[in-house]
Amino acid sequence: MNEPSDPNEPAGLDLPVEGGTLRVLRFGRGPRTALAAHGITGSGMSFRAMARRLPDEWSLFAPDLRGRGGSAATPGPYGLDRHARDLCRLARDLGGGRPVALTGHSMGAYVALLAAVRGPGLFDRLLLVDGGLPLPVPPGADPDAVLDATLGPALARLGRTYATDTDYVDFFRAHPALGPHWNADIEAYVRYDVTGPRGARRSKVREDAVRHDGRDLLTSDALFASRLTELRVPALLLHAPLGLLGQEPPMLPPSVVERLTGGPDGLPAELIEGSNHYTILLGTAAETVAERFVTLGG
């Protein structure tokens, strides 16, 4: 384990999963265990802001999923069910026989939902952060075209190289959902993602992993709707009013949120005012996310 000199930075671990290892970032040193899954082009560093706001008794373990970050070389096949199996393996190994708390952001929320249903005895709560609800796709739509249209700059960067790390950071500073809210957590998240030789710096994220997982996500709406009804742990959805470009529409369509949340049988949900798809986790809203996560388990 690589111990950080800065208390705000995580320790890095390489933990076994089927066919290889995952790089897992550990935030905190407390005895209570949390597990967190990031978004489709993200990394475990997505949870830096949230983890810093957890009470001292918590340790948050945030893996880089296959094809991302320090797990970029971990072989596929990819797919949300594969990532969910990885989360269950980590929960068994990290929990020491006790259930762990589980959260996921964006695509990671879908992965966490599948893991919570697959291994209900492994987890004691599930916090979904701007993800986890079925995403309606027009009949006959090409999933790759939908990915290109919705992910925009997040996907475009994967095929580019950058002369310096500063150029890579500047690319993110120009992102309409991030630039106006720039802070140390966003910068740490961006700098963690860059790799490659001098003069040809690039993202650690594998585009083939993103496209594989994205197709899976966009063609599994019935599966996610079913899994929501099968949850047996306390669960909560936190969702943002603004989307991936920092403006309306939000990532989760309001009609879907209204249909699947609230009421005696619906998933409890809370709108986090003033946040977008990224700042709900990387901005000041991270304090609310941490609070809801801690109190969700009772």
N, C-alpha and C positions, 0 to 999 in steps of 0.2 A: 504494500500500500504506500502511495506517495503522499506524505503528510505536507500540507500547505504551510507556508510561513505566515500568510495573511489569514486571519480568522474568518474573513468573508469568503475565502475561496475554499472549494471542496477538496477532499482527499480523493484520489483516484484508485479504484480497485479493478482488477480483471477477474470476473466471476464466471464459473462454467455454466454453459447452456448446451443444448444439443448441437453437436458439430463444431463447437468452438468456445469462445468466451465473449462476454460483453464488457465493455468499459462502463463502470458504474461510478458516478460521482456521489460521494457521501458528504452531506452538509450536516454539521452538528455532531455531538458526541454523546447524546443522551440515550437512555435505555429503551425508550419507546420508538418503535420502528414504523416508518412510513415509506411507501414506494410510489414513484411518480413516473408517468409515461408522457413523453413530449409529442409535439406535432410532426407533421409529415416531412418538413424540411428542417426540423429543429435538432436539439440535442438536450442532454440532461441539464445543461447550463440554463435552460429556460426557467428553471425553478430556483435560481439564485435569490431573487427578490423575495419570493414566498418563504423559502427556507430560513432566511435571516430573520423573519418575523415570527417563526415558531418558538414556543417556549423552550427553555434550555433542556428540558427532559426529553426532547425529540431528536432523533436522527432521521434525516430524509435521504433515501437512496434513489438517485435518478439515473437510470441506465441510458446510455446512447443506444437506441434500437439498431438492429441489424441494418447496415448500409449507411449509418450516420456516425458522425463524430469519431470517437476512438473505437467504435465497432464497425467502421466502414469496411474493413477487410473480413469481417465475420461472414461466412457464406450463407446464401439463401438455401432453400427458397424463402422468399419474403411472403408477405400476406399478413392480414390482421390476426388471423388465428395463430399463425406462427409466433408473432410478437406476444400474443396473449399467453401462449404456452411458456414463452420465456419469462414473462412476469410471474407466472405460477411457480416456475422453478426457482426464481429469485426469492419469492415469498417464503417458500419452504426452507430455503437455505438461510435466509436472513432472520426469519421469525423465530427460529429455535423452538418450534412446537407451539408457538402462540400466534394468533391472527395478527396481521399487520394492517395498517391503514393504507388505503389506496386512492390515488387520484390520477387524473389524466387530462391533458389539454388538447383541444382540437382533435387530430387523428388519435392522439393518445387517449382521449376520452372513450373512443370506440374500442380501442384495445383494452382499456381498463374495464369497460363494461363486459366484454367477452371473457376476460380473466375472472371477474367477480362471479359470473354465472358458472364458468368452468370449475372453479375451485372455491365454493362458498365458505368452506371451513378455513380457508387461508386468510380471509380478510374480515375486518370488523366494521368497515364503512367504505363508501364509494362517493367521492366528490368529482363530478363531471364539470369541467371548465370549458365553456363555449364549444361543446361537442357532445357526441353520444346519441343524438336524436337522428332518425332517418333523414337523409337528404334527398328530396324528390328530384329526379332527373327526367327530362322530357323523353317520351318513348322514342327509341331509335337514335338517340343522341350518341355521338362518339365520345367515350369517356376521356380519351386523350385531349380532344378539343375542349371538353368541359374543364379539364385540369388547366389547360393553357389559359382559358378565359378567366378562371376563378383565382388561380394562384399567382398569375401575373409575374411581378418582379421576383417573388420567392423562387419560382421555377426558372425564370430566365437566367438567374445568376449561375445556375449549375453548369451551364455550357460555356462559361466565360473564364478567362484568366485575367489577373490584375497585376500591375507592375509592382505594387507594394501593398503592405497591410493597410496603410493609410487609404489607398485607393479603394480597397475592399470595404473599409469602414465608411468611406464617403458614399459608396453605393447605397449602403443601408441608411445613411443620414438623409438621403434624398427620398427615401420611402415615405409616402404620405401618412402612413399609420405609425411610423416610428420617429421620423425626424423632429416633428414638433414636440415630442415627449422625451427627447434624448436624455439618458441618464447613465450612471455608471453600470447598472445592471444590463442595460441594452448593449453597451459597449463591450462588456465582458462576454456576453452571449455571442456577439459578432466575432470578436477576436478569437474565441475558442474554436470557431468553425473554420478558420483559414489554415491552409496547408500548402505544400508544394514548394518548388525551388524559387530562388530569387528571380524576380522578373516574370514569373508565371505562377503567381499565387492563385489559389482557387478554393472553393468550398470543399469540405470533407464529405459532403453528402453525395451519394451515388444517385444519379438521375434514374437509372433502371430500377432501383429500389423504390424511389418516389412514385414512378409511373405504375409499377406493379401494385403497390399499396393503394394508390389513388384509384385505380380501376376497381380494386376490391371494395374500397369504401363506397364508390358511386354505384355499385351494382348489388349492394347488400342491404337495401333499405328494409326489406321484409324481415331479414335476420335481426337487425337492430331493434325493430319494433317488437319482435318476439322476445328478445333477450331482456328488454326493459320490463316485461311482464313477469319474468322469471327471477328477478332480483330477490334475494333473501337477506340482504344486509341494509342498514340505513343508508339512504342515498339522497343526494341533493345535486341539482343543476344550477350552476351560476352562469349567466349568459350576458353577452355584451350587446348594447344597442347599435354599435357600429361594427362594420365588417373588416375584411382583410386589407382594404385600402383606406381605412380610417373614416369611412363615411357609410351612409345607408346604401344598400340593405345590409343587415347583419348576416353573419354566416348562417345562423339558424333561422329559417323563415318564421316570422311571427305566427303564421297559421299553424305550423307544425308544433311550435312551443305551446300554443293555446290548446291544441288538441290533445297533447300528451302529458301536460303538466296540470297541477291543481286538481281540486276535487278529491273525494275520498280514495279513489283508485289511481290517481295520477302521480307522476313523479314530482316531488316538491321542487320548486324552482324560485330563483331570485334574480331579477335584473340588476346588474351592477351599473348604475347610471354613470355617464361620462367616460366609459371605457370602450376601447375597440378590441378586436380579436386578439391583438398582441398585448396591449397595455393592461388588459384584465389580469395578466400574469407578470408582466415586466414593468408595470407602472405602479402608481400609488395604490391602485386597487389590490395589489398583492397582499396588503395588510388585511383587507376583508376576506380574501381567499384563505389566508392562513387562519384567521379567526373561525371561519365557518368549518374549516377542515378539523380543527381541534375540537370544536363543540359538537360536531355531527355525531360522534360516537357516544355522546352522553356522558 
